Amino acid sequence: MTKTLAYAAEKATSPLALFNLERREPGPHDIQIEILFCGVCHSDIHTVRNEWHGTVYPVVPGHEIVGRITHVGKDVKGFKAGEFAAVGCMVDSCNSCSSCKDNLEQYCEKGMTQTYNSPDKHNGKVTYGGYSDHIVVNEKFVLHIPKEFKEKDLPGVAPLLCAGITTYSPLHHWKVGKGSKVGVVGLGGLGHMAIKIAHAMGAHVVLFTTSPGKAEDAKKLGANEVVISKNPSEMKKYLNNFDFIINTVAASHNLDAYVELLKRDGTMCLIGAPSQPHPSPSVTNLIFKRRAIAGSLIGGIKETQEMLDFCGKHHITSDIELIPIQKINEAYERVLKSDVKYRFVIDIASLKK
């Protein structure tokens, strides 16, 4: 076992603080990564505060990991020590069910092993995430950083491992491309990535926001239009208008206002996970236009690599604020106030100070 410095929460009401844990020694198919940067996801906050229930304490969050490979197992192929690499939201799966065989490990029928707060078959405890100085991961769940990204880009690459793939996967699955009209609901960590990626795919992108002050930013990110969603007259202009809407909002809200904006056969995909259910949508809004409300998780490893390659080709990174780990508790409070443009990333070098 290797001693590892980390930040952890000891209970739902305690702040994150310095914590010592032990990582396994790398096996034949394992890769050891010195973590350089780790993004801060709203999921981290939900888990730390046990808002989704089932948190095992102490919990070490973090599933948007970029680092440098320090060791590869003797049977590892395709990775070398010294290279930059990434780890996302999962570090294992059963590798044998139909979903895993279809490269959709995120939907593993036996349950994927999440990067943190998931049963760890190696030590019988739970997995610990990227708020730490290094991690050991099976080679199947390690990702290549595209050559288009330089070292200076790495902090902005980290959030692609969650926010990037969470938005890319549904846009890719529903075949968004040139000629598509896409709505993005909410401009935050997920929303700003959805705008960038949908724009790069060639779609006409419209942001829906309750904040008029976000219009200028949205257009810089690639939105063609901005609609203030609390203005009924503005919303009415877009009835029956969209092929696809990606709804990033992680708070309970009325879905009907957006369903009505879909064309016949249009789909609204929910990727925000609120702590309380949405009000039940009107069935007639769905059946009279054959519209659909769907959901999407992250992507499988193959698709996540495709997303990284796509973002490298189009020079897409997340807009971030880099922080030392000592400011993580302050960052959590700012996330809850939407006081970040648009993702916090931890400089893990600060962990050793």
Residue pairs with C-beta under 8 A, 6 or more apart in sequence:
1 22
1 23
1 24
1 25
2 22
2 23
2 24
2 25
2 134
2 136
3 20
3 21
3 22
4 20
4 21
4 22
4 23
4 128
4 132
4 133
4 134
5 18
5 19
5 20
5 132
5 133
5 351
5 352
6 18
6 19
6 20
6 21
6 60
6 128
6 131
6 132
6 133
6 351
7 16
7 17
7 18
7 19
7 60
7 131
7 132
7 325
7 328
7 351
8 16
8 17
8 19
8 21
8 58
8 59
8 60
8 128
8 131
9 15
9 16
9 17
9 48
9 57
9 58
9 59
9 61
10 17
10 57
10 58
11 57
12 48
12 49
12 50
12 55
12 57
13 49
15 329
16 48
16 61
16 131
16 328
16 329
16 332
19 58
19 60
21 60
21 128
21 132
23 32
23 128
23 134
23 135
23 136
24 30
24 122
24 123
24 136
25 136
26 32
26 71
26 72
26 73
26 136
27 73
28 73
28 74
28 75
28 76
29 73
29 75
29 76
29 138
29 139
29 140
30 72
30 73
30 76
30 136
30 137
30 138
30 139
31 69
31 71
31 72
31 73
31 76
31 79
31 85
31 136
31 137
31 138
31 139
31 142
32 69
32 70
32 71
32 72
32 134
32 135
32 136
33 65
33 67
33 68
33 69
33 70
33 85
33 87
33 134
33 135
33 136
33 137
33 142
34 67
34 68
34 69
34 70
34 133
34 134
35 65
35 66
35 67
35 130
35 132
35 133
35 134
35 135
35 348
36 66
36 67
36 68
36 154
36 347
36 348
36 349
37 65
37 66
37 67
37 154
37 155
37 157
37 158
37 322
37 345
37 346
37 347
37 348
38 62
38 64
38 65
38 66
38 129
38 130
38 131
38 158
38 345
38 346
38 348
39 62
39 64
39 158
39 159
39 161
39 162
39 163
39 318
39 320
39 343
39 344
39 345
39 346
40 62
40 64
40 328
40 331
40 332
40 335
40 343
40 344
40 345
40 346
41 61
41 63
41 64
41 159
41 162
41 163
41 189
42 189
42 250
42 335
43 61
43 63
43 162
43 273
44 61
44 62
44 63
44 129
44 332
45 51
45 332
45 335
45 336
46 52
46 273
46 275
47 55
47 59
47 61
47 116
47 117
48 55
48 59
48 61
48 332
51 275
52 273
52 275
54 117
55 117
56 117
56 126
59 116
59 117
59 126
60 116
60 128
60 129
60 131
60 132
61 116
61 117
61 129
61 130
61 131
62 115
62 116
62 129
62 130
62 131
62 132
62 346
63 87
63 88
63 89
63 90
63 114
63 115
63 116
63 129
63 130
63 161
63 162
64 88
64 130
64 158
64 159
64 160
64 161
64 162
64 163
64 345
65 86
65 87
65 88
65 115
65 129
65 130
65 135
65 158
65 161
66 84
66 85
66 86
66 145
66 154
66 155
66 157
66 158
66 161
67 84
67 85
67 86
67 87
67 134
67 135
67 348
68 82
68 83
68 84
68 85
69 79
69 80
69 81
69 82
69 83
69 84
69 85
70 81
70 134
71 81
72 79
72 80
72 81
72 139
73 139
76 139
77 139
78 139
78 144
79 85
79 139
79 142
79 144
83 144
83 145
84 145
84 149
84 151
84 154
85 142
85 143
85 144
85 145
86 142
86 143
86 144
86 145
86 157
86 158
86 160
86 161
86 308
87 115
87 130
87 135
87 137
87 141
87 142
87 143
87 161
88 115
88 141
88 143
88 161
88 162
88 165
88 298
88 304
89 106
89 114
89 115
89 161
89 162
89 165
89 298
90 105
90 106
90 112
90 113
90 114
90 115
90 141
90 298
91 113
91 114
91 115
91 118
91 127
91 137
91 138
91 141
92 112
92 113
92 121
92 138
92 141
93 100
93 105
93 108
93 110
93 111
93 112
93 113
94 100
94 108
94 109
94 110
94 111
95 105
95 140
97 108
97 109
97 110
98 109
99 105
99 106
99 107
99 108
99 109
100 108
102 300
103 300
103 301
103 302
103 303
104 300
105 112
105 141
105 300
105 301
106 112
106 297
106 298
106 299
106 300
107 297
111 118
112 118
113 119
113 120
113 121
113 127
114 127
115 127
115 129
115 130
116 126
116 127
116 128
116 129
116 130
117 126
117 127
117 129
118 126
118 127
119 126
119 127
120 126
120 127
128 135
129 135
130 348
131 325
131 328
131 346
131 348
131 351
132 348
132 351
133 348
133 351
133 352
140 301
141 301
143 161
143 301
143 304
143 305
143 308
144 305
144 308
145 154
145 157
145 308
146 308
146 309
146 311
146 312
146 313
147 312
148 312
148 313
148 315
149 157
149 312
149 317
153 317
155 320
155 322
155 345
155 347
156 317
156 318
156 319
156 320
156 345
157 308
157 311
157 317
157 318
158 318
158 320
158 345
159 189
159 193
159 318
159 320
159 343
159 345
160 193
160 307
160 308
160 311
160 316
160 317
160 318
161 304
162 298
163 189
163 190
163 193
163 318
163 343
164 193
164 197
164 307
164 308
164 311
164 316
164 318
165 298
165 299
165 303
165 304
165 307
166 190
166 193
166 271
166 296
166 297
166 298
166 299
167 190
167 193
167 194
167 197
167 198
167 246
167 248
167 271
168 193
168 197
168 299
168 303
168 306
168 307
168 310
169 296
169 297
169 298
169 299
169 303
169 307
170 246
170 269
170 271
170 294
170 296
171 182
171 194
171 197
171 198
171 201
171 203
171 244
171 246
172 299
172 303
172 306
172 307
173 296
174 244
174 267
174 269
176 182
176 198
176 201
176 203
176 243
176 244
177 201
177 202
177 203
178 201
178 202
178 203
179 202
179 203
180 198
180 201
180 202
180 203
180 204
180 243
180 244
181 203
181 204
181 206
181 241
181 242
181 243
181 244
182 198
182 203
182 204
182 205
182 206
182 242
182 243
182 244
182 245
182 246
183 205
183 206
183 207
183 208
183 238
183 242
183 244
183 245
183 246
183 258
183 261
184 191
184 194
184 195
184 198
184 205
184 206
184 207
184 208
184 223
184 245
184 246
184 248
185 191
185 208
185 229
185 245
185 246
185 247
185 248
185 249
185 258
186 208
186 209
186 247
186 248
186 249
186 272
187 195
187 207
187 209
187 211
187 214
187 217
187 218
187 342
188 248
188 338
188 342
189 318
189 340
189 342
189 343
190 248
190 271
190 272
191 207
191 248
191 342
192 217
192 221
192 318
192 319
192 341
192 342
193 316
193 318
193 342
194 246
194 248
195 205
195 207
195 218
195 221
195 222
195 223
196 221
196 222
196 316
197 310
197 311
197 316
198 205
198 222
198 246
199 205
199 221
199 222
199 223
200 222
200 310
200 314
200 316
204 224
204 225
205 222
205 223
205 224
205 225
206 223
206 224
206 225
206 226
206 227
206 238
206 242
207 214
207 215
207 218
207 223
207 225
207 226
207 227
208 227
208 229
208 258
209 215
209 218
209 226
209 227
209 228
209 229
210 228
210 229
210 230
212 228
214 226
215 226
217 341
218 226
219 226
221 319
227 234
227 235
227 237
227 238
228 234
229 235
229 257
235 257
235 261
238 261
239 260
239 261
240 260
240 261
240 262
240 263
240 264
240 289
241 261
241 262
241 263
242 261
242 262
242 263
242 266
243 262
243 263
243 266
244 266
244 267
244 268
244 269
245 258
245 261
245 262
245 266
245 267
245 268
245 269
246 268
246 269
246 271
247 255
247 258
247 268
247 269
247 270
247 271
247 272
248 271
248 272
249 272
249 274
250 272
250 273
250 274
251 272
251 274
252 274
252 275
252 276
252 277
252 278
252 279
253 278
253 279
254 278
254 279
255 268
255 270
255 278
255 279
255 281
255 293
256 281
256 282
256 285
258 268
259 268
259 281
259 282
259 285
259 286
259 291
259 293
260 285
262 268
262 289
262 291
263 289
264 289
264 290
264 291
265 289
265 290
265 291
265 292
266 289
266 291
266 292
267 291
267 292
267 293
267 294
268 291
268 292
268 293
268 294
269 293
269 294
269 295
269 296
270 278
270 293
270 294
270 295
270 296
271 295
271 296
281 293
285 291
286 292
286 293
298 304
299 306
299 307
310 316
311 317
318 342
318 343
318 345
319 341
319 342
319 343
320 342
320 343
320 344
320 345
321 340
321 341
321 343
321 344
321 345
322 345
322 346
322 347
323 331
323 344
323 345
323 346
323 347
324 346
324 347
324 350
324 353
325 346
325 347
325 348
325 350
325 351
326 350
326 353
328 346
331 340
331 344
334 340
334 344
335 344
